[in-house]
């Protein structure tokens, strides 16, 4: 998710300072990068919100917020239960509906 004005200017790329949320889909062959390296890079870029979507053994969404230059876990949404998130935008989400295609 990026600032609307920044996305309207260029639909292909967005500067990191205009990004408000990154959602990382953890892939089996790249899980270490997805869980460790990429969040560190997003934090260095000062992206305020980071969500990590795990698929194994069941869909699970881990929600982080940037504080003091590091991501702090705010909540975990488990498969089969609807979780209300208010930032960076209001959404009700059940990770069970987020299936890998």
PDB file as gemmi writes it, atoms N, CA and C in Angstrom:
CRYST1    1.000    1.000    1.000  90.00  90.00  90.00 P 1                      
ATOM      1  N   UNK A   1       0.847  -1.152   0.000  1.00  0.00           N  
ATOM      2  CA  UNK A   1       0.000   0.000   0.000  1.00  0.00           C  
ATOM      3  C   UNK A   1       0.901   1.225   0.000  1.00  0.00           C  
ATOM      4  N   UNK A   2       0.608   2.150  -0.880  1.00  0.00           N  
ATOM      5  CA  UNK A   2       1.416   3.358  -0.995  1.00  0.00           C  
ATOM      6  C   UNK A   2       0.518   4.582  -0.932  1.00  0.00           C  
ATOM      7  N   UNK A   3       1.135   5.719  -0.709  1.00  0.00           N  
ATOM      8  CA  UNK A   3       0.435   6.987  -0.735  1.00  0.00           C  
ATOM      9  C   UNK A   3      -0.265   7.120  -2.091  1.00  0.00           C  
ATOM     10  N   UNK A   4      -1.534   7.490  -2.094  1.00  0.00           N  
ATOM     11  CA  UNK A   4      -2.337   7.548  -3.326  1.00  0.00           C  
ATOM     12  C   UNK A   4      -1.729   8.474  -4.373  1.00  0.00           C  
ATOM     13  N   UNK A   5      -1.220   9.629  -3.951  1.00  0.00           N  
ATOM     14  CA  UNK A   5      -0.624  10.562  -4.907  1.00  0.00           C  
ATOM     15  C   UNK A   5       0.621   9.974  -5.555  1.00  0.00           C  
ATOM     16  N   UNK A   6       1.438   9.283  -4.774  1.00  0.00           N  
ATOM     17  CA  UNK A   6       2.659   8.674  -5.305  1.00  0.00           C  
ATOM     18  C   UNK A   6       2.319   7.569  -6.288  1.00  0.00           C  
ATOM     19  N   UNK A   7       1.316   6.765  -5.982  1.00  0.00           N  
ATOM     20  CA  UNK A   7       0.922   5.675  -6.874  1.00  0.00           C  
ATOM     21  C   UNK A   7       0.311   6.210  -8.161  1.00  0.00           C  
ATOM     22  N   UNK A   8      -0.373   7.337  -8.091  1.00  0.00           N  
ATOM     23  CA  UNK A   8      -0.984   7.927  -9.288  1.00  0.00           C  
ATOM     24  C   UNK A   8       0.078   8.473 -10.239  1.00  0.00           C  
ATOM     25  N   UNK A   9       1.197   8.949  -9.674  1.00  0.00           N  
ATOM     26  CA  UNK A   9       2.270   9.501 -10.488  1.00  0.00           C  
ATOM     27  C   UNK A   9       2.994   8.426 -11.295  1.00  0.00           C  
ATOM     28  N   UNK A  10       3.178   7.255 -10.721  1.00  0.00           N  
ATOM     29  CA  UNK A  10       3.932   6.182 -11.374  1.00  0.00           C  
ATOM     30  C   UNK A  10       3.338   4.854 -10.942  1.00  0.00           C  
ATOM     31  N   UNK A  11       2.700   4.153 -11.869  1.00  0.00           N  
ATOM     32  CA  UNK A  11       2.033   2.894 -11.525  1.00  0.00           C  
ATOM     33  C   UNK A  11       2.986   1.700 -11.522  1.00  0.00           C  
ATOM     34  N   UNK A  12       4.256   1.923 -11.887  1.00  0.00           N  
ATOM     35  CA  UNK A  12       5.225   0.837 -11.948  1.00  0.00           C  
ATOM     36  C   UNK A  12       6.092   0.779 -10.696  1.00  0.00           C  
ATOM     37  N   UNK A  13       6.548   1.911 -10.218  1.00  0.00           N  
ATOM     38  CA  UNK A  13       7.408   1.932  -9.038  1.00  0.00           C  
ATOM     39  C   UNK A  13       7.000   3.068  -8.112  1.00  0.00           C  
ATOM     40  N   UNK A  14       7.321   2.886  -6.842  1.00  0.00           N  
ATOM     41  CA  UNK A  14       6.997   3.878  -5.821  1.00  0.00           C  
ATOM     42  C   UNK A  14       8.224   4.030  -4.929  1.00  0.00           C  
ATOM     43  N   UNK A  15       8.550   5.248  -4.560  1.00  0.00           N  
ATOM     44  CA  UNK A  15       9.663   5.484  -3.636  1.00  0.00           C  
ATOM     45  C   UNK A  15       9.317   4.911  -2.270  1.00  0.00           C  
ATOM     46  N   UNK A  16      10.311   4.380  -1.575  1.00  0.00           N  
ATOM     47  CA  UNK A  16      10.095   3.742  -0.269  1.00  0.00           C  
ATOM     48  C   UNK A  16       9.413   4.678   0.722  1.00  0.00           C  
ATOM     49  N   UNK A  17       9.720   5.966   0.673  1.00  0.00           N  
ATOM     50  CA  UNK A  17       9.103   6.891   1.641  1.00  0.00           C  
ATOM     51  C   UNK A  17       7.605   7.059   1.422  1.00  0.00           C  
ATOM     52  N   UNK A  18       7.100   6.632   0.270  1.00  0.00           N  
ATOM     53  CA  UNK A  18       5.667   6.717  -0.007  1.00  0.00           C  
ATOM     54  C   UNK A  18       4.924   5.419   0.323  1.00  0.00           C  
ATOM     55  N   UNK A  19       5.651   4.368   0.684  1.00  0.00           N  
ATOM     56  CA  UNK A  19       5.043   3.081   1.009  1.00  0.00           C  
ATOM     57  C   UNK A  19       4.604   3.089   2.465  1.00  0.00           C  
ATOM     58  N   UNK A  20       3.361   2.680   2.705  1.00  0.00           N  
ATOM     59  CA  UNK A  20       2.809   2.657   4.066  1.00  0.00           C  
ATOM     60  C   UNK A  20       2.727   1.237   4.620  1.00  0.00           C  
ATOM     61  N   UNK A  21       2.622   0.234   3.733  1.00  0.00           N  
ATOM     62  CA  UNK A  21       2.464  -1.153   4.154  1.00  0.00           C  
ATOM     63  C   UNK A  21       3.117  -2.073   3.141  1.00  0.00           C  
ATOM     64  N   UNK A  22       3.858  -3.062   3.654  1.00  0.00           N  
ATOM     65  CA  UNK A  22       4.394  -4.138   2.828  1.00  0.00           C  
ATOM     66  C   UNK A  22       3.819  -5.436   3.372  1.00  0.00           C  
ATOM     67  N   UNK A  23       3.327  -6.291   2.467  1.00  0.00           N  
ATOM     68  CA  UNK A  23       2.843  -7.614   2.849  1.00  0.00           C  
ATOM     69  C   UNK A  23       3.766  -8.632   2.204  1.00  0.00           C  
ATOM     70  N   UNK A  24       4.428  -9.422   3.029  1.00  0.00           N  
ATOM     71  CA  UNK A  24       5.359 -10.450   2.549  1.00  0.00           C  
ATOM     72  C   UNK A  24       4.678 -11.810   2.613  1.00  0.00           C  
ATOM     73  N   UNK A  25       4.634 -12.508   1.490  1.00  0.00           N  
ATOM     74  CA  UNK A  25       4.094 -13.859   1.421  1.00  0.00           C  
ATOM     75  C   UNK A  25       5.259 -14.822   1.559  1.00  0.00           C  
ATOM     76  N   UNK A  26       5.311 -15.549   2.661  1.00  0.00           N  
ATOM     77  CA  UNK A  26       6.441 -16.430   2.934  1.00  0.00           C  
ATOM     78  C   UNK A  26       6.378 -17.640   2.013  1.00  0.00           C  
ATOM     79  N   UNK A  27       7.447 -17.828   1.260  1.00  0.00           N  
ATOM     80  CA  UNK A  27       7.512 -18.969   0.348  1.00  0.00           C  
ATOM     81  C   UNK A  27       8.445 -20.023   0.930  1.00  0.00           C  
ATOM     82  N   UNK A  28       8.129 -21.308   0.739  1.00  0.00           N  
ATOM     83  CA  UNK A  28       8.929 -22.383   1.334  1.00  0.00           C  
ATOM     84  C   UNK A  28      10.412 -22.328   0.962  1.00  0.00           C  
ATOM     85  N   UNK A  29      10.717 -21.982  -0.268  1.00  0.00           N  
ATOM     86  CA  UNK A  29      12.097 -21.968  -0.706  1.00  0.00           C  
ATOM     87  C   UNK A  29      12.863 -20.710  -0.338  1.00  0.00           C  
ATOM     88  N   UNK A  30      12.180 -19.729   0.227  1.00  0.00           N  
ATOM     89  CA  UNK A  30      12.806 -18.444   0.506  1.00  0.00           C  
ATOM     90  C   UNK A  30      12.431 -17.938   1.900  1.00  0.00           C  
ATOM     91  N   UNK A  31      12.050 -18.828   2.797  1.00  0.00           N  
ATOM     92  CA  UNK A  31      11.490 -18.422   4.087  1.00  0.00           C  
ATOM     93  C   UNK A  31      12.449 -17.600   4.950  1.00  0.00           C  
ATOM     94  N   UNK A  32      13.730 -17.914   4.944  1.00  0.00           N  
ATOM     95  CA  UNK A  32      14.686 -17.151   5.751  1.00  0.00           C  
ATOM     96  C   UNK A  32      14.759 -15.711   5.268  1.00  0.00           C  
ATOM     97  N   UNK A  33      14.822 -15.511   3.969  1.00  0.00           N  
ATOM     98  CA  UNK A  33      14.840 -14.157   3.399  1.00  0.00           C  
ATOM     99  C   UNK A  33      13.545 -13.420   3.759  1.00  0.00           C  
ATOM    100  N   UNK A  34      12.405 -14.117   3.615  1.00  0.00           N  
ATOM    101  CA  UNK A  34      11.101 -13.502   3.847  1.00  0.00           C  
ATOM    102  C   UNK A  34      10.887 -13.148   5.316  1.00  0.00           C  
ATOM    103  N   UNK A  35      11.431 -13.942   6.223  1.00  0.00           N  
ATOM    104  CA  UNK A  35      11.211 -13.732   7.660  1.00  0.00           C  
ATOM    105  C   UNK A  35      12.269 -12.853   8.310  1.00  0.00           C  
ATOM    106  N   UNK A  36      13.482 -12.851   7.792  1.00  0.00           N  
ATOM    107  CA  UNK A  36      14.582 -12.154   8.471  1.00  0.00           C  
ATOM    108  C   UNK A  36      15.140 -10.970   7.679  1.00  0.00           C  
ATOM    109  N   UNK A  37      15.610 -11.218   6.457  1.00  0.00           N  
ATOM    110  CA  UNK A  37      16.297 -10.171   5.706  1.00  0.00           C  
ATOM    111  C   UNK A  37      15.345  -9.087   5.191  1.00  0.00           C  
ATOM    112  N   UNK A  38      14.267  -9.494   4.545  1.00  0.00           N  
ATOM    113  CA  UNK A  38      13.364  -8.496   3.961  1.00  0.00           C  
ATOM    114  C   UNK A  38      12.767  -7.563   5.012  1.00  0.00           C  
ATOM    115  N   UNK A  39      12.292  -8.072   6.166  1.00  0.00           N  
ATOM    116  CA  UNK A  39      11.779  -7.131   7.175  1.00  0.00           C  
ATOM    117  C   UNK A  39      12.837  -6.132   7.638  1.00  0.00           C  
ATOM    118  N   UNK A  40      14.081  -6.559   7.737  1.00  0.00           N  
ATOM    119  CA  UNK A  40      15.154  -5.657   8.128  1.00  0.00           C  
ATOM    120  C   UNK A  40      15.320  -4.539   7.083  1.00  0.00           C  
ATOM    121  N   UNK A  41      15.249  -4.904   5.810  1.00  0.00           N  
ATOM    122  CA  UNK A  41      15.370  -3.909   4.742  1.00  0.00           C  
ATOM    123  C   UNK A  41      14.182  -2.946   4.736  1.00  0.00           C  
ATOM    124  N   UNK A  42      12.977  -3.477   4.964  1.00  0.00           N  
ATOM    125  CA  UNK A  42      11.784  -2.617   5.024  1.00  0.00           C  
ATOM    126  C   UNK A  42      11.888  -1.647   6.201  1.00  0.00           C  
ATOM    127  N   UNK A  43      12.392  -2.130   7.336  1.00  0.00           N  
ATOM    128  CA  UNK A  43      12.560  -1.265   8.509  1.00  0.00           C  
ATOM    129  C   UNK A  43      13.583  -0.170   8.225  1.00  0.00           C  
ATOM    130  N   UNK A  44      14.684  -0.530   7.578  1.00  0.00           N  
ATOM    131  CA  UNK A  44      15.693   0.468   7.207  1.00  0.00           C  
ATOM    132  C   UNK A  44      15.115   1.531   6.284  1.00  0.00           C  
ATOM    133  N   UNK A  45      14.135   1.140   5.463  1.00  0.00           N  
ATOM    134  CA  UNK A  45      13.480   2.082   4.550  1.00  0.00           C  
ATOM    135  C   UNK A  45      12.375   2.866   5.251  1.00  0.00           C  
ATOM    136  N   UNK A  46      12.157   2.592   6.550  1.00  0.00           N  
ATOM    137  CA  UNK A  46      11.173   3.288   7.386  1.00  0.00           C  
ATOM    138  C   UNK A  46       9.736   3.097   6.911  1.00  0.00           C  
ATOM    139  N   UNK A  47       9.431   1.901   6.406  1.00  0.00           N  
ATOM    140  CA  UNK A  47       8.061   1.580   6.017  1.00  0.00           C  
ATOM    141  C   UNK A  47       7.302   1.268   7.317  1.00  0.00           C  
ATOM    142  N   UNK A  48       6.250   2.042   7.629  1.00  0.00           N  
ATOM    143  CA  UNK A  48       5.653   1.966   8.959  1.00  0.00           C  
ATOM    144  C   UNK A  48       4.919   0.664   9.307  1.00  0.00           C  
ATOM    145  N   UNK A  49       4.416  -0.050   8.317  1.00  0.00           N  
ATOM    146  CA  UNK A  49       3.650  -1.266   8.609  1.00  0.00           C  
ATOM    147  C   UNK A  49       4.144  -2.425   7.741  1.00  0.00           C  
ATOM    148  N   UNK A  50       4.247  -3.585   8.377  1.00  0.00           N  
ATOM    149  CA  UNK A  50       4.717  -4.797   7.705  1.00  0.00           C  
ATOM    150  C   UNK A  50       3.836  -5.952   8.149  1.00  0.00           C  
ATOM    151  N   UNK A  51       3.285  -6.684   7.188  1.00  0.00           N  
ATOM    152  CA  UNK A  51       2.488  -7.873   7.479  1.00  0.00           C  
ATOM    153  C   UNK A  51       3.185  -9.065   6.844  1.00  0.00           C  
ATOM    154  N   UNK A  52       3.270 -10.177   7.573  1.00  0.00           N  
ATOM    155  CA  UNK A  52       3.871 -11.408   7.046  1.00  0.00           C  
ATOM    156  C   UNK A  52       2.794 -12.479   6.994  1.00  0.00           C  
ATOM    157  N   UNK A  53       2.557 -12.999   5.807  1.00  0.00           N  
ATOM    158  CA  UNK A  53       1.554 -14.038   5.611  1.00  0.00           C  
ATOM    159  C   UNK A  53       2.243 -15.387   5.463  1.00  0.00           C  
ATOM    160  N   UNK A  54       1.976 -16.257   6.425  1.00  0.00           N  
ATOM    161  CA  UNK A  54       2.507 -17.627   6.423  1.00  0.00           C  
ATOM    162  C   UNK A  54       1.425 -18.550   5.863  1.00  0.00           C  
ATOM    163  N   UNK A  55       1.816 -19.622   5.185  1.00  0.00           N  
ATOM    164  CA  UNK A  55       0.845 -20.568   4.625  1.00  0.00           C  
ATOM    165  C   UNK A  55       0.920 -21.955   5.249  1.00  0.00           C  
ATOM    166  N   UNK A  56       2.042 -22.269   5.893  1.00  0.00           N  
ATOM    167  CA  UNK A  56       2.230 -23.621   6.393  1.00  0.00           C  
ATOM    168  C   UNK A  56       2.366 -23.612   7.908  1.00  0.00           C  
ATOM    169  N   UNK A  57       1.582 -24.346   8.646  1.00  0.00           N  
ATOM    170  CA  UNK A  57       0.675 -25.403   8.206  1.00  0.00           C  
ATOM    171  C   UNK A  57      -0.700 -24.885   7.782  1.00  0.00           C  
ATOM    172  N   UNK A  58      -1.080 -23.665   8.217  1.00  0.00           N  
ATOM    173  CA  UNK A  58      -2.341 -23.038   7.812  1.00  0.00           C  
ATOM    174  C   UNK A  58      -2.085 -21.544   7.671  1.00  0.00           C  
ATOM    175  N   UNK A  59      -2.887 -20.847   6.858  1.00  0.00           N  
ATOM    176  CA  UNK A  59      -2.674 -19.406   6.705  1.00  0.00           C  
ATOM    177  C   UNK A  59      -2.714 -18.666   8.041  1.00  0.00           C  
ATOM    178  N   UNK A  60      -1.722 -17.788   8.248  1.00  0.00           N  
ATOM    179  CA  UNK A  60      -1.599 -16.997   9.459  1.00  0.00           C  
ATOM    180  C   UNK A  60      -0.984 -15.654   9.060  1.00  0.00           C  
ATOM    181  N   UNK A  61      -1.556 -14.580   9.564  1.00  0.00           N  
ATOM    182  CA  UNK A  61      -1.055 -13.248   9.266  1.00  0.00           C  
ATOM    183  C   UNK A  61      -0.462 -12.648  10.531  1.00  0.00           C  
ATOM    184  N   UNK A  62       0.813 -12.267  10.454  1.00  0.00           N  
ATOM    185  CA  UNK A  62       1.494 -11.630  11.585  1.00  0.00           C  
ATOM    186  C   UNK A  62       1.650 -10.154  11.231  1.00  0.00           C  
ATOM    187  N   UNK A  63       1.163  -9.288  12.116  1.00  0.00           N  
ATOM    188  CA  UNK A  63       1.107  -7.851  11.861  1.00  0.00           C  
ATOM    189  C   UNK A  63       2.149  -7.138  12.718  1.00  0.00           C  
ATOM    190  N   UNK A  64       2.981  -6.325  12.061  1.00  0.00           N  
ATOM    191  CA  UNK A  64       4.050  -5.593  12.740  1.00  0.00           C  
ATOM    192  C   UNK A  64       3.890  -4.094  12.499  1.00  0.00           C  
ATOM    193  N   UNK A  65       4.424  -3.321  13.447  1.00  0.00           N  
ATOM    194  CA  UNK A  65       4.449  -1.873  13.327  1.00  0.00           C  
ATOM    195  C   UNK A  65       5.869  -1.402  13.626  1.00  0.00           C  
ATOM    196  N   UNK A  66       6.332  -0.440  12.869  1.00  0.00           N  
ATOM    197  CA  UNK A  66       7.691   0.079  13.052  1.00  0.00           C  
ATOM    198  C   UNK A  66       7.733   0.997  14.266  1.00  0.00           C  
ATOM    199  N   UNK A  67       8.644   0.667  15.194  1.00  0.00           N  
ATOM    200  CA  UNK A  67       8.849   1.485  16.402  1.00  0.00           C  
ATOM    201  C   UNK A  67      10.348   1.536  16.683  1.00  0.00           C  
ATOM    202  N   UNK A  68      10.871   2.732  16.744  1.00  0.00           N  
ATOM    203  CA  UNK A  68      12.293   2.886  17.045  1.00  0.00           C  
ATOM    204  C   UNK A  68      13.193   2.202  16.036  1.00  0.00           C  
ATOM    205  N   UNK A  69      12.772   2.163  14.767  1.00  0.00           N  
ATOM    206  CA  UNK A  69      13.584   1.575  13.707  1.00  0.00           C  
ATOM    207  C   UNK A  69      13.503   0.065  13.600  1.00  0.00           C  
ATOM    208  N   UNK A  70      12.632  -0.566  14.415  1.00  0.00           N  
ATOM    209  CA  UNK A  70      12.473  -2.027  14.380  1.00  0.00           C  
ATOM    210  C   UNK A  70      10.986  -2.371  14.342  1.00  0.00           C  
ATOM    211  N   UNK A  71      10.691  -3.509  13.746  1.00  0.00           N  
ATOM    212  CA  UNK A  71       9.305  -3.961  13.728  1.00  0.00           C  
ATOM    213  C   UNK A  71       8.963  -4.667  15.033  1.00  0.00           C  
ATOM    214  N   UNK A  72       7.821  -4.295  15.579  1.00  0.00           N  
ATOM    215  CA  UNK A  72       7.295  -4.884  16.802  1.00  0.00           C  
ATOM    216  C   UNK A  72       5.979  -5.571  16.436  1.00  0.00           C  
ATOM    217  N   UNK A  73       5.839  -6.825  16.864  1.00  0.00           N  
ATOM    218  CA  UNK A  73       4.618  -7.565  16.557  1.00  0.00           C  
ATOM    219  C   UNK A  73       3.438  -6.955  17.310  1.00  0.00           C  
ATOM    220  N   UNK A  74       2.391  -6.646  16.558  1.00  0.00           N  
ATOM    221  CA  UNK A  74       1.169  -6.097  17.157  1.00  0.00           C  
ATOM    222  C   UNK A  74       0.132  -7.170  17.402  1.00  0.00           C  
ATOM    223  N   UNK A  75      -0.041  -8.056  16.435  1.00  0.00           N  
ATOM    224  CA  UNK A  75      -1.059  -9.094  16.561  1.00  0.00           C  
ATOM    225  C   UNK A  75      -0.786 -10.211  15.565  1.00  0.00           C  
ATOM    226  N   UNK A  76      -1.426 -11.338  15.816  1.00  0.00           N  
ATOM    227  CA  UNK A  76      -1.374 -12.458  14.890  1.00  0.00           C  
ATOM    228  C   UNK A  76      -2.807 -12.863  14.582  1.00  0.00           C  
ATOM    229  N   UNK A  77      -3.141 -12.913  13.314  1.00  0.00           N  
ATOM    230  CA  UNK A  77      -4.466 -13.347  12.876  1.00  0.00           C  
ATOM    231  C   UNK A  77      -4.353 -14.800  12.444  1.00  0.00           C  
ATOM    232  N   UNK A  78      -5.109 -15.666  13.114  1.00  0.00           N  
ATOM    233  CA  UNK A  78      -5.056 -17.091  12.833  1.00  0.00           C  
ATOM    234  C   UNK A  78      -6.155 -17.506  11.873  1.00  0.00           C  
ATOM    235  N   UNK A  79      -5.877 -18.545  11.120  1.00  0.00           N  
ATOM    236  CA  UNK A  79      -6.829 -19.094  10.159  1.00  0.00           C  
ATOM    237  C   UNK A  79      -8.094 -19.549  10.874  1.00  0.00           C  
ATOM    238  N   UNK A  80      -9.248 -19.163  10.326  1.00  0.00           N  
ATOM    239  CA  UNK A  80     -10.522 -19.573  10.897  1.00  0.00           C  
ATOM    240  C   UNK A  80     -11.104 -18.570  11.870  1.00  0.00           C  
ATOM    241  N   UNK A  81     -10.400 -17.493  12.147  1.00  0.00           N  
ATOM    242  CA  UNK A  81     -10.899 -16.457  13.054  1.00  0.00           C  
ATOM    243  C   UNK A  81     -10.747 -15.090  12.386  1.00  0.00           C  
ATOM    244  N   UNK A  82     -11.790 -14.303  12.415  1.00  0.00           N  
ATOM    245  CA  UNK A  82     -11.730 -12.961  11.838  1.00  0.00           C  
ATOM    246  C   UNK A  82     -11.099 -12.016  12.845  1.00  0.00           C  
ATOM    247  N   UNK A  83     -10.113 -11.262  12.382  1.00  0.00           N  
ATOM    248  CA  UNK A  83      -9.402 -10.294  13.220  1.00  0.00           C  
ATOM    249  C   UNK A  83      -9.640  -8.906  12.649  1.00  0.00           C  
ATOM    250  N   UNK A  84      -9.910  -7.946  13.516  1.00  0.00           N  
ATOM    251  CA  UNK A  84     -10.111  -6.551  13.114  1.00  0.00           C  
ATOM    252  C   UNK A  84      -8.779  -5.816  13.249  1.00  0.00           C  
ATOM    253  N   UNK A  85      -8.339  -5.225  12.140  1.00  0.00           N  
ATOM    254  CA  UNK A  85      -7.141  -4.389  12.145  1.00  0.00           C  
ATOM    255  C   UNK A  85      -7.573  -2.964  11.842  1.00  0.00           C  
ATOM    256  N   UNK A  86      -6.994  -1.991  12.531  1.00  0.00           N  
ATOM    257  CA  UNK A  86      -7.383  -0.599  12.336  1.00  0.00           C  
ATOM    258  C   UNK A  86      -6.324   0.229  11.610  1.00  0.00           C  
ATOM    259  N   UNK A  87      -5.074  -0.235  11.632  1.00  0.00           N  
ATOM    260  CA  UNK A  87      -4.027   0.531  10.961  1.00  0.00           C  
ATOM    261  C   UNK A  87      -3.232  -0.377  10.038  1.00  0.00           C  
ATOM    262  N   UNK A  88      -2.789   0.069   8.910  1.00  0.00           N  
ATOM    263  CA  UNK A  88      -2.859   1.432   8.407  1.00  0.00           C  
ATOM    264  C   UNK A  88      -4.223   1.796   7.813  1.00  0.00           C  
ATOM    265  N   UNK A  89      -5.160   0.852   7.805  1.00  0.00           N  
ATOM    266  CA  UNK A  89      -6.533   1.114   7.365  1.00  0.00           C  
ATOM    267  C   UNK A  89      -7.411   0.076   8.054  1.00  0.00           C  
ATOM    268  N   UNK A  90      -8.691   0.360   8.226  1.00  0.00           N  
ATOM    269  CA  UNK A  90      -9.569  -0.617   8.887  1.00  0.00           C  
ATOM    270  C   UNK A  90      -9.903  -1.791   7.959  1.00  0.00           C  
ATOM    271  N   UNK A  91      -9.749  -2.998   8.505  1.00  0.00           N  
ATOM    272  CA  UNK A  91     -10.067  -4.205   7.732  1.00  0.00           C  
ATOM    273  C   UNK A  91     -10.361  -5.346   8.699  1.00  0.00           C  
ATOM    274  N   UNK A  92     -11.342  -6.163   8.344  1.00  0.00           N  
ATOM    275  CA  UNK A  92     -11.612  -7.418   9.046  1.00  0.00           C  
ATOM    276  C   UNK A  92     -11.041  -8.516   8.164  1.00  0.00           C  
ATOM    277  N   UNK A  93     -10.189  -9.377   8.732  1.00  0.00           N  
ATOM    278  CA  UNK A  93      -9.501 -10.357   7.915  1.00  0.00           C  
ATOM    279  C   UNK A  93      -9.442 -11.726   8.593  1.00  0.00           C  
ATOM    280  N   UNK A  94      -9.675 -12.752   7.792  1.00  0.00           N  
ATOM    281  CA  UNK A  94      -9.504 -14.133   8.226  1.00  0.00           C  
ATOM    282  C   UNK A  94      -8.486 -14.731   7.270  1.00  0.00           C  
ATOM    283  N   UNK A  95      -7.290 -15.075   7.740  1.00  0.00           N  
ATOM    284  CA  UNK A  95      -6.267 -15.618   6.856  1.00  0.00           C  
ATOM    285  C   UNK A  95      -6.696 -16.887   6.110  1.00  0.00           C  
ATOM    286  N   UNK A  96      -7.732 -17.580   6.591  1.00  0.00           N  
ATOM    287  CA  UNK A  96      -8.207 -18.774   5.887  1.00  0.00           C  
ATOM    288  C   UNK A  96      -8.631 -18.448   4.465  1.00  0.00           C  
ATOM    289  N   UNK A  97      -9.060 -17.223   4.226  1.00  0.00           N  
ATOM    290  CA  UNK A  97      -9.480 -16.805   2.890  1.00  0.00           C  
ATOM    291  C   UNK A  97      -8.328 -16.396   1.983  1.00  0.00           C  
ATOM    292  N   UNK A  98      -7.126 -16.426   2.500  1.00  0.00           N  
ATOM    293  CA  UNK A  98      -5.948 -16.028   1.730  1.00  0.00           C  
ATOM    294  C   UNK A  98      -5.177 -17.283   1.373  1.00  0.00           C  
ATOM    295  N   UNK A  99      -5.511 -17.846   0.259  1.00  0.00           N  
ATOM    296  CA  UNK A  99      -4.887 -19.108  -0.156  1.00  0.00           C  
ATOM    297  C   UNK A  99      -3.852 -18.859  -1.237  1.00  0.00           C  
ATOM    298  N   UNK A 100      -2.797 -19.617  -1.195  1.00  0.00           N  
ATOM    299  CA  UNK A 100      -1.754 -19.534  -2.218  1.00  0.00           C  
ATOM    300  C   UNK A 100      -2.302 -20.124  -3.512  1.00  0.00           C  
ATOM    301  N   UNK A 101      -2.119 -19.400  -4.590  1.00  0.00           N  
ATOM    302  CA  UNK A 101      -2.617 -19.868  -5.905  1.00  0.00           C  
ATOM    303  C   UNK A 101      -1.506 -20.529  -6.683  1.00  0.00           C  
TER     304      UNK A 101                                                      
END                                                                             
